[in-house]
Amino acid sequence: MYGDIKLFAGSSTPELAERVARYLGIPLEGVDLIEFPNENLFARLQRSVRGQDVYIIQTTSAPVHRNLMELLILLQTVRLDSAARVTAVIPYLCYARSDKKDQPRVPITARLVADMIQVAGADRYITFDLHAGQIQGFFSIPGDVLTAFHLLIDYTQRLVPHLHRPVVVTADLGFAKKGRNFAAALGLPIAFVEKRRDPDGKQTHVLSVVGDVRDRDVILVDDEVDTAGSMVNAFHAVKAAGARDVYLAFVHPVFSDPAVERLSRLDLKRIITTDTVPIPPHKRKPLEDRLEVLTIAEMLGEVIRRVHEGRSVGAMFNE
C-alpha cells in the first residue's frame, strides 16, 4: 500500500539507525545534510522516495534545537518529495517535561513540539517512554509509544538471583506506577523515595524513603537521568536507610552536565540504560566499568516492520 520501507537517519543517532537497518536487512537511504555558515540547515535526498513508506530516525537530545530542527526539515523534505507515508521515529522526545501549565505565564512546549512534527509532514510517530503519558494526546496523528523497560526487565532478571533480598525503589512518587509494574515483572517488593521539587524545577529535596530497604540490595528505577540530581539524592536516601548495594536502571541517558561527574562519585554496582540517547565517549569513559547500555535496535526494527506490514505492535508485548 505504501511502497517499500525507506529508512533515513538524522545526525543524532547514526549507530542506532545502522543497527535498525541491519535488523531490517535494508540500507540507510542517502541524504545530504548541510549547515551553512549562518547555521541554517539544508537537506537534499540522494534519490526519490515518491510513493514509498519513509521512516526518519532522529532522537532529539542535545544539541536539542539542532536535532529538532533537523528532524523537521527531513520530515518536510520527504513530504515534498511525495512520500506515501512519513513516520517520525524519535527514540527520545525533547521538551517532554513541559507537558502542563503548572504555573502562571508558562508554555506547554511538549504540545508545541507535537504540533511542529505534524505540520512538518509526519503521518505517524514512534517514540519511547514519554515522561508523561498525556503527551500522546498532544498528537492528532497515530503513533506508537513504546517502552524499553522490557529490555531493562530482561537484563535485571538475570541479576536478581545474585542479589541479597533485592527491592525495587523509584526515585520519586511520580514514577510509582511504572515502578510498581517493574517490580511486579521481577517479582520483587517496591519502595519509594519521596521528594519535593522547587518551583523553578532545578532542585529536589528528599523527604523520606517509603518502604523497607534495610539490609537489601536496591534497584533504583526511573525513566531518564538528566543532571542525575534525583538519582544522587535517592542513592543517599536509601543508603541512609540501611541499603546495601545499589543498581541504577533507566531508559534515557540524557546525562546533562554534571550528571556523569555525579554518578562517577557514587558507589554504584551497575548503571543499566539504553541507546535511545547516544552517550559520547568522554561521558562513557568515567562510568565504563559499571555502565551497561542495552540497544533498542531490534525492538525498533521489528516495530517498523510491523507498522509497514499493518500488523499489531501490541502483540509483540502480549498486549
TORKOL-4160 file (C-alpha; in steps of 0.2 Angstrom, whole numbers, padded with zeros to 4 digits, m for minus):
319
<pt num="1" X="0000" Y="0000" Z="0000"/>
<pt num="2" X="0014" Y="0012" Z="0004"/>
<pt num="3" X="0028" Y="0005" Z="m0007"/>
<pt num="4" X="0045" Y="m0001" Z="0001"/>
<pt num="5" X="0052" Y="0004" Z="0018"/>
<pt num="6" X="0064" Y="0019" Z="0016"/>
<pt num="7" X="0075" Y="0022" Z="0031"/>
<pt num="8" X="0083" Y="0038" Z="0034"/>
<pt num="9" X="0095" Y="0043" Z="0049"/>
<pt num="10" X="0097" Y="0061" Z="0055"/>
<pt num="11" X="0114" Y="0065" Z="0063"/>
<pt num="12" X="0109" Y="0062" Z="0081"/>
<pt num="13" X="0109" Y="0043" Z="0081"/>
<pt num="14" X="0119" Y="0036" Z="0067"/>
<pt num="15" X="0124" Y="0020" Z="0076"/>
<pt num="16" X="0106" Y="0016" Z="0082"/>
<pt num="17" X="0100" Y="0019" Z="0064"/>
<pt num="18" X="0113" Y="0007" Z="0057"/>
<pt num="19" X="0108" Y="m0007" Z="0069"/>
<pt num="20" X="0090" Y="m0004" Z="0064"/>
<pt num="21" X="0094" Y="m0005" Z="0046"/>
<pt num="22" X="0104" Y="m0021" Z="0048"/>
<pt num="23" X="0090" Y="m0029" Z="0058"/>
<pt num="24" X="0078" Y="m0025" Z="0043"/>
<pt num="25" X="0091" Y="m0030" Z="0030"/>
<pt num="26" X="0090" Y="m0014" Z="0021"/>
<pt num="27" X="0102" Y="0000" Z="0018"/>
<pt num="28" X="0100" Y="0018" Z="0025"/>
<pt num="29" X="0095" Y="0030" Z="0012"/>
<pt num="30" X="0107" Y="0044" Z="0007"/>
<pt num="31" X="0103" Y="0061" Z="0012"/>
<pt num="32" X="0115" Y="0077" Z="0011"/>
<pt num="33" X="0114" Y="0087" Z="0027"/>
<pt num="34" X="0122" Y="0104" Z="0026"/>
<pt num="35" X="0125" Y="0118" Z="0038"/>
<pt num="36" X="0128" Y="0134" Z="0031"/>
<pt num="37" X="0139" Y="0147" Z="0039"/>
<pt num="38" X="0124" Y="0156" Z="0046"/>
<pt num="39" X="0119" Y="0140" Z="0055"/>
<pt num="40" X="0104" Y="0137" Z="0043"/>
<pt num="41" X="0102" Y="0119" Z="0039"/>
<pt num="42" X="0099" Y="0111" Z="0022"/>
<pt num="43" X="0094" Y="0093" Z="0017"/>
<pt num="44" X="0094" Y="0085" Z="0000"/>
<pt num="45" X="0088" Y="0067" Z="m0004"/>
<pt num="46" X="0100" Y="0057" Z="m0015"/>
<pt num="47" X="0086" Y="0048" Z="m0023"/>
<pt num="48" X="0067" Y="0049" Z="m0024"/>
<pt num="49" X="0055" Y="0042" Z="m0011"/>
<pt num="50" X="0039" Y="0045" Z="m0021"/>
<pt num="51" X="0026" Y="0033" Z="m0016"/>
<pt num="52" X="0037" Y="0025" Z="m0003"/>
<pt num="53" X="0035" Y="0021" Z="0016"/>
<pt num="54" X="0048" Y="0033" Z="0024"/>
<pt num="55" X="0055" Y="0032" Z="0042"/>
<pt num="56" X="0066" Y="0045" Z="0049"/>
<pt num="57" X="0076" Y="0040" Z="0064"/>
<pt num="58" X="0081" Y="0056" Z="0074"/>
<pt num="59" X="0082" Y="0057" Z="0093"/>
<pt num="60" X="0080" Y="0075" Z="0100"/>
<pt num="61" X="0093" Y="0075" Z="0114"/>
<pt num="62" X="0107" Y="0088" Z="0115"/>
<pt num="63" X="0110" Y="0098" Z="0105"/>
<pt num="64" X="0091" Y="0099" Z="0106"/>
<pt num="65" X="0087" Y="0113" Z="0094"/>
<pt num="66" X="0099" Y="0107" Z="0081"/>
<pt num="67" X="0092" Y="0090" Z="0081"/>
<pt num="68" X="0074" Y="0095" Z="0082"/>
<pt num="69" X="0076" Y="0107" Z="0068"/>
<pt num="70" X="0085" Y="0094" Z="0058"/>
<pt num="71" X="0070" Y="0082" Z="0061"/>
<pt num="72" X="0058" Y="0094" Z="0055"/>
<pt num="73" X="0067" Y="0098" Z="0039"/>
<pt num="74" X="0070" Y="0080" Z="0035"/>
<pt num="75" X="0051" Y="0077" Z="0038"/>
<pt num="76" X="0046" Y="0091" Z="0026"/>
<pt num="77" X="0059" Y="0086" Z="0013"/>
<pt num="78" X="0052" Y="0068" Z="0011"/>
<pt num="79" X="0034" Y="0075" Z="0012"/>
<pt num="80" X="0038" Y="0087" Z="m0003"/>
<pt num="81" X="0046" Y="0073" Z="m0012"/>
<pt num="82" X="0029" Y="0064" Z="m0012"/>
<pt num="83" X="0032" Y="0050" Z="0000"/>
<pt num="84" X="0016" Y="0040" Z="0003"/>
<pt num="85" X="0018" Y="0039" Z="0022"/>
<pt num="86" X="0031" Y="0048" Z="0033"/>
<pt num="87" X="0034" Y="0041" Z="0051"/>
<pt num="88" X="0045" Y="0051" Z="0063"/>
<pt num="89" X="0055" Y="0039" Z="0074"/>
<pt num="90" X="0060" Y="0049" Z="0089"/>
<pt num="91" X="0068" Y="0037" Z="0102"/>
<pt num="92" X="0069" Y="0052" Z="0115"/>
<pt num="93" X="0057" Y="0066" Z="0113"/>
<pt num="94" X="0063" Y="0083" Z="0119"/>
<pt num="95" X="0053" Y="0095" Z="0130"/>
<pt num="96" X="0043" Y="0080" Z="0137"/>
<pt num="97" X="0044" Y="0088" Z="0154"/>
<pt num="98" X="0035" Y="0104" Z="0148"/>
<pt num="99" X="0018" Y="0094" Z="0147"/>
<pt num="100" X="0007" Y="0106" Z="0158"/>
<pt num="101" X="0004" Y="0123" Z="0163"/>
<pt num="102" X="0008" Y="0121" Z="0181"/>
<pt num="103" X="0012" Y="0140" Z="0185"/>
<pt num="104" X="0006" Y="0156" Z="0178"/>
<pt num="105" X="0013" Y="0163" Z="0161"/>
<pt num="106" X="0022" Y="0147" Z="0155"/>
<pt num="107" X="0021" Y="0137" Z="0139"/>
<pt num="108" X="0016" Y="0119" Z="0136"/>
<pt num="109" X="0031" Y="0116" Z="0125"/>
<pt num="110" X="0028" Y="0097" Z="0123"/>
<pt num="111" X="0012" Y="0102" Z="0114"/>
<pt num="112" X="0021" Y="0114" Z="0103"/>
<pt num="113" X="0034" Y="0101" Z="0098"/>
<pt num="114" X="0020" Y="0089" Z="0093"/>
<pt num="115" X="0012" Y="0102" Z="0083"/>
<pt num="116" X="0028" Y="0106" Z="0073"/>
<pt num="117" X="0031" Y="0087" Z="0070"/>
<pt num="118" X="0014" Y="0086" Z="0062"/>
<pt num="119" X="0015" Y="0102" Z="0052"/>
<pt num="120" X="0032" Y="0097" Z="0045"/>
<pt num="121" X="0024" Y="0082" Z="0037"/>
<pt num="122" X="0024" Y="0067" Z="0049"/>
<pt num="123" X="0009" Y="0055" Z="0046"/>
<pt num="124" X="0014" Y="0044" Z="0061"/>
<pt num="125" X="0027" Y="0044" Z="0076"/>
<pt num="126" X="0036" Y="0031" Z="0086"/>
<pt num="127" X="0044" Y="0036" Z="0102"/>
<pt num="128" X="0050" Y="0028" Z="0118"/>
<pt num="129" X="0045" Y="0030" Z="0137"/>
<pt num="130" X="0037" Y="0048" Z="0137"/>
<pt num="131" X="0040" Y="0057" Z="0153"/>
<pt num="132" X="0021" Y="0059" Z="0155"/>
<pt num="133" X="0008" Y="0049" Z="0146"/>
<pt num="134" X="m0003" Y="0063" Z="0142"/>
<pt num="135" X="0009" Y="0069" Z="0129"/>
<pt num="136" X="0001" Y="0056" Z="0117"/>
<pt num="137" X="m0014" Y="0067" Z="0117"/>
<pt num="138" X="m0005" Y="0082" Z="0110"/>
<pt num="139" X="m0003" Y="0072" Z="0094"/>
<pt num="140" X="m0018" Y="0071" Z="0082"/>
<pt num="141" X="m0009" Y="0058" Z="0071"/>
<pt num="142" X="m0007" Y="0040" Z="0076"/>
<pt num="143" X="0008" Y="0034" Z="0084"/>
<pt num="144" X="0016" Y="0020" Z="0094"/>
<pt num="145" X="0023" Y="0025" Z="0112"/>
<pt num="146" X="0035" Y="0010" Z="0116"/>
<pt num="147" X="0044" Y="0006" Z="0132"/>
<pt num="148" X="0061" Y="0000" Z="0134"/>
<pt num="149" X="0058" Y="m0007" Z="0151"/>
<pt num="150" X="0055" Y="m0024" Z="0143"/>
<pt num="151" X="0074" Y="m0023" Z="0140"/>
<pt num="152" X="0078" Y="m0017" Z="0157"/>
<pt num="153" X="0067" Y="m0031" Z="0165"/>
<pt num="154" X="0075" Y="m0045" Z="0155"/>
<pt num="155" X="0093" Y="m0039" Z="0159"/>
<pt num="156" X="0088" Y="m0036" Z="0178"/>
<pt num="157" X="0080" Y="m0053" Z="0179"/>
<pt num="158" X="0097" Y="m0061" Z="0176"/>
<pt num="159" X="0104" Y="m0051" Z="0190"/>
<pt num="160" X="0091" Y="m0054" Z="0203"/>
<pt num="161" X="0097" Y="m0072" Z="0208"/>
<pt num="162" X="0114" Y="m0065" Z="0213"/>
<pt num="163" X="0107" Y="m0050" Z="0224"/>
<pt num="164" X="0103" Y="m0050" Z="0243"/>
<pt num="165" X="0085" Y="m0048" Z="0247"/>
<pt num="166" X="0083" Y="m0036" Z="0232"/>
<pt num="167" X="0070" Y="m0022" Z="0232"/>
<pt num="168" X="0065" Y="m0010" Z="0218"/>
<pt num="169" X="0065" Y="0008" Z="0223"/>
<pt num="170" X="0058" Y="0023" Z="0212"/>
<pt num="171" X="0067" Y="0039" Z="0213"/>
<pt num="172" X="0051" Y="0049" Z="0216"/>
<pt num="173" X="0032" Y="0046" Z="0219"/>
<pt num="174" X="0028" Y="0052" Z="0201"/>
<pt num="175" X="0036" Y="0036" Z="0194"/>
<pt num="176" X="0027" Y="0025" Z="0207"/>
<pt num="177" X="0015" Y="0016" Z="0194"/>
<pt num="178" X="0029" Y="0012" Z="0182"/>
<pt num="179" X="0040" Y="0007" Z="0196"/>
<pt num="180" X="0027" Y="m0005" Z="0203"/>
<pt num="181" X="0025" Y="m0013" Z="0186"/>
<pt num="182" X="0044" Y="m0015" Z="0185"/>
<pt num="183" X="0044" Y="m0023" Z="0202"/>
<pt num="184" X="0029" Y="m0035" Z="0198"/>
<pt num="185" X="0038" Y="m0041" Z="0182"/>
<pt num="186" X="0053" Y="m0046" Z="0193"/>
<pt num="187" X="0043" Y="m0052" Z="0207"/>
<pt num="188" X="0051" Y="m0040" Z="0220"/>
<pt num="189" X="0044" Y="m0029" Z="0233"/>
<pt num="190" X="0044" Y="m0010" Z="0230"/>
<pt num="191" X="0049" Y="0006" Z="0240"/>
<pt num="192" X="0048" Y="0024" Z="0235"/>
<pt num="193" X="0059" Y="0039" Z="0238"/>
<pt num="194" X="0048" Y="0054" Z="0242"/>
<pt num="195" X="0055" Y="0071" Z="0236"/>
<pt num="196" X="0049" Y="0089" Z="0233"/>
<pt num="197" X="0055" Y="0099" Z="0218"/>
<pt num="198" X="0057" Y="0118" Z="0219"/>
<pt num="199" X="0046" Y="0129" Z="0209"/>
<pt num="200" X="0059" Y="0133" Z="0196"/>
<pt num="201" X="0061" Y="0114" Z="0194"/>
<pt num="202" X="0080" Y="0114" Z="0196"/>
<pt num="203" X="0082" Y="0107" Z="0214"/>
<pt num="204" X="0074" Y="0092" Z="0223"/>
<pt num="205" X="0074" Y="0088" Z="0241"/>
<pt num="206" X="0072" Y="0071" Z="0248"/>
<pt num="207" X="0059" Y="0069" Z="0262"/>
<pt num="208" X="0059" Y="0051" Z="0266"/>
<pt num="209" X="0060" Y="0033" Z="0260"/>
<pt num="210" X="0043" Y="0024" Z="0260"/>
<pt num="211" X="0046" Y="0006" Z="0262"/>
<pt num="212" X="0059" Y="m0007" Z="0268"/>
<pt num="213" X="0077" Y="m0006" Z="0261"/>
<pt num="214" X="0087" Y="m0010" Z="0276"/>
<pt num="215" X="0100" Y="m0024" Z="0273"/>
<pt num="216" X="0093" Y="m0025" Z="0255"/>
<pt num="217" X="0101" Y="m0023" Z="0238"/>
<pt num="218" X="0092" Y="m0009" Z="0229"/>
<pt num="219" X="0087" Y="m0007" Z="0211"/>
<pt num="220" X="0084" Y="0012" Z="0208"/>
<pt num="221" X="0072" Y="0014" Z="0193"/>
<pt num="222" X="0067" Y="0030" Z="0183"/>
<pt num="223" X="0063" Y="0034" Z="0165"/>
<pt num="224" X="0078" Y="0046" Z="0162"/>
<pt num="225" X="0093" Y="0053" Z="0170"/>
<pt num="226" X="0096" Y="0071" Z="0166"/>
<pt num="227" X="0108" Y="0080" Z="0178"/>
<pt num="228" X="0107" Y="0065" Z="0190"/>
<pt num="229" X="0101" Y="0076" Z="0205"/>
<pt num="230" X="0086" Y="0065" Z="0209"/>
<pt num="231" X="0096" Y="0049" Z="0207"/>
<pt num="232" X="0110" Y="0055" Z="0218"/>
<pt num="233" X="0098" Y="0061" Z="0231"/>
<pt num="234" X="0089" Y="0044" Z="0230"/>
<pt num="235" X="0105" Y="0035" Z="0232"/>
<pt num="236" X="0110" Y="0044" Z="0248"/>
<pt num="237" X="0092" Y="0042" Z="0255"/>
<pt num="238" X="0092" Y="0023" Z="0253"/>
<pt num="239" X="0110" Y="0022" Z="0259"/>
<pt num="240" X="0105" Y="0032" Z="0275"/>
<pt num="241" X="0090" Y="0020" Z="0277"/>
<pt num="242" X="0102" Y="0005" Z="0278"/>
<pt num="243" X="0103" Y="m0002" Z="0260"/>
<pt num="244" X="0117" Y="m0012" Z="0254"/>
<pt num="245" X="0122" Y="m0012" Z="0235"/>
<pt num="246" X="0113" Y="0000" Z="0223"/>
<pt num="247" X="0110" Y="m0003" Z="0205"/>
<pt num="248" X="0103" Y="0010" Z="0193"/>
<pt num="249" X="0090" Y="0006" Z="0179"/>
<pt num="250" X="0083" Y="0019" Z="0167"/>
<pt num="251" X="0079" Y="0021" Z="0149"/>
<pt num="252" X="0085" Y="0038" Z="0143"/>
<pt num="253" X="0104" Y="0043" Z="0147"/>
<pt num="254" X="0102" Y="0061" Z="0144"/>
<pt num="255" X="0117" Y="0065" Z="0155"/>
<pt num="256" X="0117" Y="0084" Z="0155"/>
<pt num="257" X="0131" Y="0091" Z="0165"/>
<pt num="258" X="0136" Y="0087" Z="0179"/>
<pt num="259" X="0127" Y="0070" Z="0178"/>
<pt num="260" X="0142" Y="0059" Z="0174"/>
<pt num="261" X="0153" Y="0068" Z="0187"/>
<pt num="262" X="0139" Y="0065" Z="0200"/>
<pt num="263" X="0136" Y="0047" Z="0195"/>
<pt num="264" X="0155" Y="0043" Z="0194"/>
<pt num="265" X="0157" Y="0048" Z="0213"/>
<pt num="266" X="0143" Y="0036" Z="0219"/>
<pt num="267" X="0147" Y="0018" Z="0225"/>
<pt num="268" X="0136" Y="0010" Z="0212"/>
<pt num="269" X="0137" Y="m0008" Z="0207"/>
<pt num="270" X="0130" Y="m0005" Z="0190"/>
<pt num="271" X="0121" Y="0008" Z="0178"/>
<pt num="272" X="0109" Y="0000" Z="0166"/>
<pt num="273" X="0102" Y="0010" Z="0152"/>
<pt num="274" X="0098" Y="0010" Z="0133"/>
<pt num="275" X="0104" Y="0019" Z="0117"/>
<pt num="276" X="0089" Y="0030" Z="0115"/>
<pt num="277" X="0101" Y="0044" Z="0118"/>
<pt num="278" X="0119" Y="0041" Z="0112"/>
<pt num="279" X="0132" Y="0043" Z="0126"/>
<pt num="280" X="0148" Y="0051" Z="0119"/>
<pt num="281" X="0165" Y="0043" Z="0123"/>
<pt num="282" X="0170" Y="0057" Z="0135"/>
<pt num="283" X="0154" Y="0054" Z="0145"/>
<pt num="284" X="0155" Y="0035" Z="0144"/>
<pt num="285" X="0173" Y="0033" Z="0150"/>
<pt num="286" X="0171" Y="0038" Z="0168"/>
<pt num="287" X="0157" Y="0026" Z="0170"/>
<pt num="288" X="0164" Y="0012" Z="0158"/>
<pt num="289" X="0167" Y="m0002" Z="0171"/>
<pt num="290" X="0149" Y="0000" Z="0178"/>
<pt num="291" X="0139" Y="0005" Z="0163"/>
<pt num="292" X="0128" Y="m0007" Z="0153"/>
<pt num="293" X="0120" Y="0000" Z="0138"/>
<pt num="294" X="0106" Y="m0010" Z="0130"/>
<pt num="295" X="0101" Y="m0007" Z="0112"/>
<pt num="296" X="0083" Y="m0004" Z="0107"/>
<pt num="297" X="0088" Y="m0008" Z="0088"/>
<pt num="298" X="0080" Y="m0025" Z="0087"/>
<pt num="299" X="0064" Y="m0019" Z="0095"/>
<pt num="300" X="0063" Y="m0004" Z="0085"/>
<pt num="301" X="0066" Y="m0013" Z="0069"/>
<pt num="302" X="0053" Y="m0026" Z="0072"/>
<pt num="303" X="0040" Y="m0012" Z="0076"/>
<pt num="304" X="0044" Y="m0003" Z="0060"/>
<pt num="305" X="0042" Y="m0019" Z="0050"/>
<pt num="306" X="0025" Y="m0022" Z="0059"/>
<pt num="307" X="0019" Y="m0005" Z="0056"/>
<pt num="308" X="0024" Y="m0006" Z="0037"/>
<pt num="309" X="0015" Y="m0023" Z="0036"/>
<pt num="310" X="0000" Y="m0017" Z="0045"/>
<pt num="311" X="0002" Y="m0030" Z="0059"/>
<pt num="312" X="m0001" Y="m0027" Z="0078"/>
<pt num="313" X="0013" Y="m0019" Z="0088"/>
<pt num="314" X="0005" Y="m0023" Z="0104"/>
<pt num="315" X="0006" Y="m0042" Z="0100"/>
<pt num="316" X="0025" Y="m0041" Z="0102"/>
<pt num="317" X="0022" Y="m0037" Z="0121"/>
<pt num="318" X="0007" Y="m0049" Z="0123"/>
<pt num="319" X="m0004" Y="m0033" Z="0124"/>
